[in-house]
């Protein structure tokens, strides 16, 4: 007989031990459709309710809204609260409606066309107008990117860390998250970072603000011919209705491949994001008004002074909490803003784009993103920059440039050939154009007043 080993005879199935097989235990789940994808919810015995469904779809709208409360936003709202108390809450209330309507238009444009804003502008209005839109975005977003790294520097200096060490590290972290990470992981990180804003409602309540003053500020509009008042109003609108928020949200709707039939979930995401963003902004104003303005401090020149608004919540640890919140807000927008800008410019030039790609497949997109991050960080390291004043000034610039992007969104979202059943309603058009007219009038008053002031004429003279 051969010395070769003999194969063991096959045994009946009944004699086999099931535990010897490395099988995964299948867990039952309920499949649901979200944004065109099937998700299986484990460990539940019945379909999720409306609230759970809403929490599961929060994404671009929530991130865009939270990103609006960036370093410049915190500085501007703090300055408004210190200088004017509760006086401009009515303008913030109106801008909340405008923000929700405009952000929803941008998201709807992305869902209806599957394309980003600059791509649509180039096709509908031509290369020249696309160039105008790109220039406005580059100027405004480039300035705001600098403001985010100014915010990082101000935050770490409150923690006793040199900004010359922390700002380059922050730039490297932001670059890595976007370039080396996936959108899903980055989006979840952004959403977690928005939780820092929850400190302001508590601080506002503990500061015992004047309820009568809040009600008067919300429902009784006041208008002044004071140059500082107009400057702060334009700055507040600029940080509330930042164009990159619309560009980012539309681009990310396209990036996620949201189908028209699944748009309603994104609409909810957009409204929640807008309301959450401006509610936190209102609490910032109230907290500062109750702690600084009420005690005679009507100007903020440093991050340490702004931190006092959180004093009623944590006492001596207010500086630490404010620094952490400012750092989180700055990092959030430092990633979102250059990404939205690079997406838009690549789109206008017809270049490959998207964080799902890499440097080899989208060199223009990632190259511009890298340049914006590096230049923003380098400029923020220039010695002697008055941080709070620079942050507020950048938001004023953003308010001046905002009508350019908004006009394109309004015209495109009103085109039935482009939007079909997702076209703007009459109410949406009315609210959108009223916002545009209001901002243009304010900008004209501000710029015209400054020009006349240089000639020694009007209330801006000598200002």
GUZA-317217 format. One record per atom (N, C-alpha, C): y, z, x; residue in one letter. Coordinates in steps of 0.02 Angstrom, whole numbers, plus 50000, padded with zeros to 5 digits. Layout:
// residues N
YZXA;...
END
This chain:
// residues 463
499395000050041X;500005000050000X;500635000050043X;501154997350018X;501784997250055X;502085004150059X;502425005550116X;502765011950124X;503445012250089X;503665006850057X;504315006750023X;504325011749966X;504885015149955X;504935020049900X;504855016649833X;504525020049788X;504415017349722X;504975019549675X;505195014949632X;505715016649583X;505435021149530X;505835026249513X;505625030849460X;505625027249393X;505095028249356X;505045024949291X;505605027249245X;505825022749200X;506335024449152X;506075029749103X;506505034649089X;506295039949043X;506595038748974X;506265041148923X;506545040448855X;507225043948850X;507655041348808X;508315044248798X;508275051548776X;507765053148736X;507695059948709X;507595065148764X;507375062848824X;507255067648879X;507865068548924X;508395064848912X;508975065248955X;509415071148935X;509755074148986X;510205079648974X;510925076948966X;511215077248906X;511885074348896X;512415077348941X;512335083748962X;512845087049003X;512885084149073X;512375080249092X;512385077349160X;512825071149165X;513095068749109X;513515062749110X;514255064949110X;514655062249157X;515375064049162X;515785060449108X;515675062249046X;516035058948992X;516635063148971X;517185059748956X;517775063148930X;517685064448856X;517865070248837X;517845071848766X;518435068548731X;518285064548682X;518805061048645X;519135065748596X;519795066148601X;520165070648556X;520485066548501X;520415068648440X;520715064948385X;521475065248389X;521785060048366X;522515059948365X;522755055448308X;523385055948293X;523685051848240X;524115046548272X;523935040248266X;524345034948295X;524955033648252X;525545033148284X;526145031348249X;526495025848289X;526915021948254X;527275016548287X;528005018748299X;528215018648363X;528885020448381X;529165015048427X;529735012048408X;530055006948449X;529575001248466X;529114999648421X;528664994148431X;528054995948472X;527965002348490X;527395004448530X;526985009548491X;526335009748505X;525905014548472X;525845020748515X;525995026548484X;525945032948518X;525445037248479X;524985040448515X;524485044748482X;524685052048492X;524795055448437X;524965062548439X;524335066648434X;524215070748485X;523615074848488X;523745081748459X;523225084648434X;523255091648412X;523635092748348X;523755087648308X;524075088648244X;523615086148189X;523665089048132X;523205087448077X;523545083048024X;524195082048030X;524535077947981X;525085073948016X;525315068547987X;525835064548019X;526465068648032X;526845066948086X;527445070748102X;527985069848050X;528385075148041X;528945074747994X;529525070848023X;530065070347985X;530645066348006X;530975069148068X;531015075948073X;531345078948130X;530955077448194X;530295078048193X;529885076748252X;529935069348271X;529945064948222X;530015057848238X;530695056548273X;531215059848249X;531875058948279X;531875061348351X;531575067248364X;531555069848432X;531165065248479X;530665061848451X;530255057448492X;530605051048512X;531125049048476X;531445042648490X;532125043448524X;532355049648536X;532995050548570X;532955047348639X;533435043348657X;533405039948721X;534085037448742X;534195030848744X;534825028048769X;535455030848736X;535435031848670X;536025034448635X;536195041448657X;535685045648665X;535805052548686X;536045052748758X;535745048748801X;535945048548872X;536655046048878X;536815040548843X;537495037748846X;538015042748821X;537865046248766X;538335051148740X;538445056948788X;537895059448816X;537945065048862X;538305063048926X;538185056848948X;538515054449010X;539265054149002X;539505053448940X;540225053448928X;540555060048946X;540185065548943X;540445072048963X;540305073049037X;540595068649077X;540485068849149X;541025073049182X;541085072349248X;541575076349285X;542285074949259X;542445068549248X;543105066849222X;543205069449152X;542675069349111X;542725071849043X;542855079349042X;542485083049083X;542575090249086X;543275092049109X;543525088449160X;544205089749185X;544725088049132X;544635082349097X;545135080249047X;545135084948987X;544555086548961X;544525091148903X;544795098048922X;544645100248983X;544915106749005X;545665106549010X;545945101049036X;546665100449041X;546995100048973X;546675096548925X;546925096248857X;546935103148825X;546405106948833X;546375113648804X;546885118348834X;546985117848900X;547455122248933X;548175120548915X;548335114048915X;549025111948903X;549235112148830X;548775110248786X;548955109348715X;548565113848667X;548125117948692X;547735122248647X;547285118148602X;547325119548537X;546895116048488X;547235109748458X;547805107948485X;548245102948453X;547925096048445X;547495093948493X;547215087248490X;546505086948462X;546285092148429X;545615092048399X;545565086648345X;546105085248310X;546095079948258X;545945073148289X;546225071848348X;546095065548382X;545365065148405X;545095070748426X;544385070848446X;543935069648386X;544125072448328X;543735071448267X;543725063948248X;544305060848249X;544335053648233X;543955049548284X;544005051348348X;543665047548399X;542905048348395X;542675053748364X;541945054448355X;541685049048308X;542055047748254X;541865042348208X;541885035748245X;542425034548283X;542485028348321X;541925027548371X;541765032948406X;541235032648457X;540565030848425X;540405034148369X;539765032748336X;539725025448314X;540265022948285X;540275016048260X;540215011048318X;540595012148372X;540595007448428X;539935007648466X;539675013548478X;539025014048512X;538475010748471X;538505011748406X;537985008748363X;538035001148363X;538654998448366X;538734991148371X;538404988548435X;538524992048490X;538234989848554X;537474989948551X;537194995248523X;536464995648517X;536194990148472X;536564988848417X;536344983748370X;536384976748401X;536894975648443X;536934969248479X;536324968148523X;536114973548557X;535524973048600X;534894971748560X;534814975148503X;534214974248463X;534194967348429X;534784964848408X;534804958448372X;534714952448418X;534964953048480X;534964947248525X;534464947748582X;534264953948599X;533834954848657X;534194953348722X;534864953648721X;535264952148780X;535824957148788X;536064957948850X;536594962548864X;537284959748848X;537794963948852X;538464962148830X;538764956448872X;538724956948938X;539044951948981X;538704945148975X;538054945248963X;537694938948952X;537954935448889X;538054939348836X;538314936548773X;539034934048781X;539444937848819X;540134935748830X;540164929148867X;539744928548918X;539744922248957X;539544916348914X;539044917348871X;538814911748829X;539314910048775X;539604915048743X;540044913848686X;540754911848707X;541024915048759X;541724914048777X;541824910248842X;541294909148880X;541364905348942X;541404909749004X;541364906549062X;541344910149125X;542004913849139X;542564910849121X;543214913949135X;543294920649100X;543124920949035X;543174927248999X;542654932249022X;542074929649042X;541574934149071X;541834937349135X;542214933349173X;542524935949234X;543024941449219X;543414940549165X;543894945749144X;543534952249127X;542984951649089X;542594957549070X;542294960849131X;542034956849177X;541734959649239X;542264963349280X;542854960349286X;543384963549325X;543584970249294X;543664970349228X;543844976649195X;543314981949206X;542674979949201X;542134984749212X;542104987149284X;542194982549331X;542154984549401X;542724989349420X;543324987949396X;543894992349411X;543794999249379X;543654999149313X;543575005549278X;542965009449301X;542395006049305X;541785009649323X;541775011549396X;542085007449439X;542125009349509X;542525015749518X;543085016149481X;543495022249485X;543115028349458X;542755027449403X;542395033049374X;541815035249420X;541495030449454X;540965032349501X;541245036849555X;541855035349579X;542175039749627X;542275046749597X;542475046949532X;542595053349500X;541955057549495X;541385054249486X;540755058049482X;540605061549548X;540725058149603X;540595061249668X;541135066349685X;541755065349660X;542255070649665X;542015076849629X;541705075849570X;541425081449533X;540875084949570X;540435081149602X;539905084049643X;540205088349698X;540715085549732X;541035089349786X;541355095749762X;541705095349705X;542035101349678X;541515106649657X;540955104349629X;540435109049607X;540115112649665X;539935109049717X;539585112249773X;540045116749813X;540695115149814X;541155119549849X;541235126249813X;541165126149746X;541155132449710X;540545136649727X;540015133349749X;539395136749769X;539385138449843X;539925136949878X;539965138549949X;539635133449994X;539525127349970X;539215122050010X;539735116750025X;539725114150086X;540205109050105X;540065102550067X;540585099550040X;540495093150005X;540305087550053X;540465088350117X;540285083250166X;539535083050179X;539195088250159X;538465088350162X;538165086450095X;538435089350041X;538135088549975X;538245081749945X;538835078749954X;538975072249922X;538505066849949X;538415066150015X;537925061150038X;537225062450013X;537035068850009X;536365070449982X;536305068549909X;536835069749871X;536835067949800X;536785060449791X;537155056749833X;537125049449829X;536425046849844X;536095049849894X;535415047849911X;534935049449854X;535035055249822X;534595057149766X;534675052349707X;535295050849690X;535425046149635X;535125039349650X;535225036949711X;534945030449731X;534185030449725X;533875035849747X;533135036149745X;532885036249673X;533205040149630X;532975040749561X;532955034049526X;533465030049538X;533515023649504X;533095018249538X;533125017849604X;532795012549640X;532045013649646X;531845019849661X;531135021249672X;530775023849611X;531145026149560X;530825028949501X;530755023949446X;530415025949392X;530365021649333X;530885023749283X;531045019449235X;531555021149186X;531335027049143X;530685027349126X;530455032749082X;530565039549115X;530385040149179X;530475046549214X;531225048149222X;531615043049238X;532335044149247X;532665046249182X;532475042949127X;532765044649062X;532605051849043X;531985054049053X;531815061049036X;532215065949078X;532315064349142X;532715068649184X;533435069049160X;533725063349141X;534405063249115X;534465067749053X;533965067149008X;533995071048946X;533965078448959X;533555080549007X;533505087649025X;534165090149053X;534485085949093X;535115088049124X;535675089049074X;535625085949015X;536155086848965X;536165093948937X;535645097848948X;535615104648920X;536145109148949X;536445107349006X;536965111649035X;537565112348988X;537675107548943X;538255107748899X;538185113148846X;537595115848836X;537495120748784X;537835127448799X;538085128348860X;538445134548877X;539125134748843X;539435129048830X;540105129048802X;540155131648731X;539695129848686X;539755132848619X;539725140448620X;539285143248660X;539225150548664X;539875153548692X;540135150548746X;540745153048776X;541325152548727X;541345147048689X;541895146248640X;541875151648587X;541285153348563X;541205158548511X;541395165448540X;541145166848600X;541265173448630X;541995174448649X;542375169048657X;543085169648674X;543515171448614X;543215171848554X;543575173748493X;544185169248482X;544085162748474X;544645158248463X;544965159348395X;545565156748387X;545915157248323X;545625152148275X;545285154548223X;544995149948174X;545535146048138X;546105149348124X;546655145848092X;546935140348137X;546985141848201X;547225136848249X;546765130948254X;546095132348253X;545605126948256X;545655122448195X;545695125648135X;545745121848073X;546375117548072X;546935120448095X;547565116748096X;547515110948145X;547215112048203X;547145106748252X;546695101148229X;546185102848189X;545705097848165X;545985093548109X;546345096648063X;546515093148000X;547255091747991X;547675094048037X;548395092748031X;548625089048094X;548625082448092X;548815078548151X;549535079848172X;549635080148237X;550315080948264X;550445075548316X;551065073248319X;551245067948366X;551885070148402X;551885069048468X;552475070748508X;552705064748548X;553345064848566X;553615059648611X;553585062048684X;553225067448696X;553175070248763X;552715065948807X;552935063848866X;552515059648909X;551855062848927X;551845069348941X;551225072648959X;550735072748900X;551005073548840X;550585073448780X;550255066648771X;550645061248779X;550365054448773X;549855053148828X;550005055348889X;549545054448945X;548875057748932X;548895063948907X;548275067548893X;547885064448835X;548245061848785X;547905058648728X;547555052348751X;547895048148791X;547575042048816X;546975043848861X;547065049048903X;546515051148946X;545915053648906X;546055057348852X;545515059948811X;545145054248776X;545515049348750X;545185043548719X;544805039548770X;545085039048831X;544745035348884X;544085038348903X;544045045048905X;543415048248924X;542935048748864X;543195048348803X;542765048648744X;542455041848729X;542845036448738X;542605029748720X;542505025548783X;542205028248833X;542125024748896X;541705018348888X;541965012648912X;541605006248903X;540895006248932X;540795009748987X;540135009449017X;539605012548971X;539805016948925X;539325019848879X;539035014448833X;539465009848810X;539215004348768X;538794999448809X;539024997848868X;538664993248911X;537974996148929X;537965002548945X;537325005748963X;536845005748904X;537095007748845X;536645008348788X;536365001548768X;536784996448766X;536534989748749X;536034987348800X;536184988348864X;535724986148916X;535054989748913X;535064996148898X;534434999848896X;534024998348833X;534364996548778X;534004994148719X;533624987748736X;533964983348772X;533644977148794X;533074978648843X;533204983248890X;532704985048940X;532064987648908X;532134991448854X;531554994348821X;531214989548773X;531504983648764X;531194978648721X;531164980548648X;531694983748624X;531704986048554X;531734980148506X;531264979848461X;531244974448412X;531724975848354X;531954970548320X;532424971348265X;532144975948211X;531494975248197X;531204979048141X;531154986548157X;531234988348220X;531204995448239X;531894998248256X;532414994848233X;533084996748252X;533315003348221X;533055005148163X;533305011148129X;533235017348172X;532695017748212X;532615023648256X;533175023848307X;533365018048333X;533905017948383X;534575019648351X;534675017848288X;535285019648253X;535355027248250X;534795030648232X;534805037948230X;534955040948298X;534635038048350X;534745040348419X;535485039748437X;535805034248417X;536505033048433X;536965038048400X;536855039148336X;537285043848299X;537205050948326X;536595053048339X;536485059748366X;536825060448434X;536765055248476X;537075055548542X;537835056148538X;538145052248493X;538875052348487X;539115059148460X;538775061648409X;538985068048380X;538885073748430X;538305073748464X;538175078948514X;538695078848569X;538855072848593X;539335072148648X;540015075048629X;540285073048571X;540955075348553X;540975082448527X;540405084848501X;540375091948482X;540445096348544X;540095094348598X;540155098048660X;540865097548688X;541175091748680X;541865090848702X;542335095448664X;542235096048599X;542655100448558X;542575107748581X;541965109748595X;541855116548618X;542175117748686X;542195112748729X;542555113448793X;543285114848781X;543595110848736X;544305111748722X;544435118648692X;544015120748645X;544105127248612X;544015132948662X;543515132448705X;543395137748754X;543975138448801X;544245132948825X;544815133248872X;545445135548835X;545545133048774X;546145135148736X;546145142648724X;545545145448709X;545505152548692X;545555157048753X;545365154448812X;545365158648872X;545955157548918X;546185151348924X;546735149848969X;547395148848932X;547425144048885X;548045142648849X;548305148848813X;547855152648782X;548055158548744X;548355163948789X;548205163548853X;548475168648900X;548995165748947X;549295160148927X;549865157548963X;549715152849020X;549075151349035X;548925146649088X;548855139749057X;549365135649066X;549385129049031X;549255123249078X;549055124549138X;548905119049185X;548305121049227X;547865116249241X;547275117349282X;547325112849343X;547295115849401X;547355111949463X;546725112249506X;546225116149485X;545615116749525X;545015117949479X;544425116549506X;543815117849468X;543715125349456X;543945129449502X;543865136749494X;544255139249434X;544845136349422X;545235138249363X;544885135949299X;544615129949299X;544255127449240X;543645131749224X;543345134649276X;542745138749267X;542875144949226X;543495147249223X;543665153349186X;543515152749112X;543455146649086X;543305145749015X;542615148448997X;542165148949046X;541495151549033X;541455159049046X;542025162149063X;542025169349077X;541775173749021X;541965172348957X;541715176648902X;540955176548896X;540625171448921X;539905171048916X;539545174748972X;539765173749033X;539395176449091X;539825180649137X;540455181849119X;540875186149160X;540975183349230X;540785187449279X;540885185549349X;540475179649371X;539965177949333X;539545172249351X;539795165749321X;540405165749293X;540675159649262X;540725153949312X;540935155649372X;541005150449424X;540335147149439X;539815151249444X;539145148649458X;538905144049402X;538985146349340X;538745142349283X;539145135749277X;539805136249286X;540215130249282X;540025125349338X;539905128049397X;539725123649453X;539065120049439X;538575123549411X;537935120349396X;538025115049341X;538425116749291X;538545111849237X;538915105749263X;539435106849303X;539815101249331X;539375096949376X;538935100149414X;538495096449458X;538005092149418X;537715095149366X;537245091349324X;537585085549289X;538195086749262X;538555081449227X;538745075849274X;538945077649335X;539155072549384X;538555068349406X;537995071549419X;537405067849440X;537145063249385X;537185065749323X;536965061749266X;537355055149263X;538015055649265X;538425049649260X;538435045649324X;538335048949381X;538325045249445X;537725040549448X;537205041949409X;536635037449405X;536735032249350X;536955034449292X;537025029949234X;537565024649246X;538135026749274X;538715022349279X;538605016349326X;538405017449389X;538285011749433X;537725007249407X;537225010349374X;536675006449347X;536915001849292X;537335004449246X;537605000249192X;538054994849220X;538444996449271X;538894991449301X;538504985849335X;537994987849374X;537594982749409X;537224978349358X;536994981349304X;536654977549252X;537124972249222X;537744974349207X;538214969949175X;538424964149220X;538584965849282X;538814960649328X;538244955649343X;537644958149352X;537064953749363X;536964949149304X;537074951949245X;537004948149184X;537514942549180X;538134944149197X;538664939149194X;538544933449243X;538224935149299X;538084930049351X;537414926749342X;537034928849291X;536384925849279X;535854927949330X;535934933849359X;535464936349410X;534924940749378X;534334941249409X;533824945749383X;534084952949385X;533894956849335X;534154963649329X;533634968149296X;533714974749305X;533284979549272X;532954984249321X;532934990749303X;532634995549349X;531874995249349X;531594991049306X;530874989949309X;530684985049364X;531184981949397X;531064977349452X;531144981049518X;531174977249573X;531274980249639X;531774976049678X;531914978149740X;532414974649780X;532224967349792X;531584966049799X;531364959249815X;531484954549755X;531374957049695X;531444952849635X;532144953049606X;532544958249620X;533224958749593X;533704961249647X;533794957449701X;534224959849756X;534944960749736X;535214956349692X;535904957049671X;536024963349631X;535574964849585X;535624970749542X;535604977149584X;535094977849625X;535024983949665X;535524984249722X;535734978349747X;536244978249799X;536914980849774X;537124978549715X;537754980849687X;537714988249669X;537154990349641X;537054997549625X;537145001649689X;536844999449743X;536885003049806X;537605003349832X;537954997749828X;538654997449852X;539095002249812X;539015002349745X;539415006749703X;539295014049720X;538665015849731X;538505022849748X;538795024749816X;538705020349865X;538935021849933X;539705022249935X;540045017249906X;540775017149908X;541055023049869X;540765024649810X;540995030349772X;540935036849810X;540385037749846X;540285043849885X;540765044149944X;540875038549977X;541315038450036X;542035040050016X;542285036949962X;542975038249941X;543055045449919X;542545048349888X;542585055249865X;542625060249923X;542465058049983X;542485062450041X;543155062250077X;543635058150052X;544295057950083X;544635064750076X;544875067750131X;545175074450127X;545825074550087X;545965080150055X;546605081250023X;546695078249955X;546165075649923X;546245072749857X;546305078349805X;546825078349763X;546885083449710X;546365081949655X;545825085549654X;545245083649614X;545395083149539X;545665088449510X;545775088449437X;546265082949417X;546805082249453X;547295077149436X;546995070149444X;546585069149496X;546255062649506X;545775061149450X;545395066249428X;544905065149375X;545255063249309X;545795066749292X;546155065149231X;546475058249236X;546765056649294X;547085050149303X;546595044449296X;545985045349320X;545475040149314X;545285039049241X;545275044249202X;545115043549130X;545685039949094X;546305040949115X;546865037349086X;546795029849101X;546615028249163X;546485021249182X;545935018249138X;545425022149127X;544865019849085X;545105018549013X;545545022748988X;545815021648921X;546225015248917X;546585013648971X;546985007548972X;546545001348972X;545965001649006X;545514995849011X;545024995248953X;544935000548915X;544435000748862X;544504995248809X;545124993448786X;545174988248734X;544874981548753X;544834980048818X;544544973548839X;543824973048818X;543414977948836X;542704977848818X;542604978548743X;543004982848711X;542924984048640X;543054977648599X;543554973648619X;543694967548582X;543104962748582X;542774962148639X;542184957748644X;541624960248599X;541514966748599X;540974969648557X;541114968248483X;541734969248462X;541904968348391X;541814961048369X;542034956348410X;541954949348392X;541224947248390X;540834949348439X;540134947448442X;539724950548386X;539854956848371X;539464960248319X;539654957848249X;540204954048243X;540414951348178X;540154944248167X;539814941448216X;539584934548212X;538904934248177X;538884931848115X;538264931748076X;537744927048107X;537964921748139X;537484917148171X;537114920748228X;537444925448259X;537144929148314X;536734935148290X;537004938548239X;536724945048218X;536264944548158X;536344939348116X;535954938548055X;536024944748011X;535474948047993X;535524953747947X;535804960047980X;535904960048046X;536184965848081X;536924965048095X;537254960348060X;537954959048071X;538374965048047X;538974965848074X;539424971248054X;539584971047980X;539614976847949X;539864977247881X;540624977347882X;540934976647824X;541664976847820X;541934983647844X;541584988947825X;541804995647846X;541774996347922X;541224994047951X;541154994548024X;541684990448060X;541834984448034X;542364980448063X;543044983848057X;543174986847999X;543814990147989X;543904996048037X;543385000148042X;543425005948087X;543495003748160X;543124998548179X;543154996148247X;543834993448266X;544124989248222X;544774986348237X;545344991448233X;545274996348188X;545775001748186X;545785005548251X;545185006848278X;545135010248343X;545475006048397X;545334999548397X;545624995048448X;546384995048444X;546654994348383X;547374994148374X;547695000748395X;547385006348376X;547655012848394X;547695013848469X;547165011948505X;547165012748578X;547675008048610X;547715001848586X;548194997048614X;548914999548605X;549065002348547X;549735004948534X;549895010748582X;549415015248590X;549515020948636X;549615018648707X;549205013848728X;549265011248796X;549945007848806X;550165004048755X;550815000748760X;551385005848765X;551335011248726X;551845016448729X;551845019748798X;551235021148824X;551175024448889X;551455020048945X;551205013848948X;551415009349002X;552145007448995X;552355005848933X;553055004048922X;553515009848937X;553305015848916X;553715021748929X;553785023149003X;553235022349040X;553275023349112X;553735018249145X;553695011949121X;554125006749150X;554865008249136X;555015010349074X;555705012049058X;555935018249095X;555465022949104X;555635029049141X;555845027649212X;555535022549243X;555725020649311X;556435017949313X;556685015549256X;557365013049251X;557835018449226X;557575024449216X;557995029949193X;558125029949119X;557695026549080X;557795026049007X;557225029448971X;557365033048917X;556855035948874X;556575042548898X;556105045348860X;555825051948875X;555435052248941X;555215046448967X;554845046349028X;555295046549090X;555935045949079X;556405045849136X;556365052349176X;556285051649240X;556255057549284X;555605061049282X;555085058249242X;554435061549237X;553995059849293X;
END
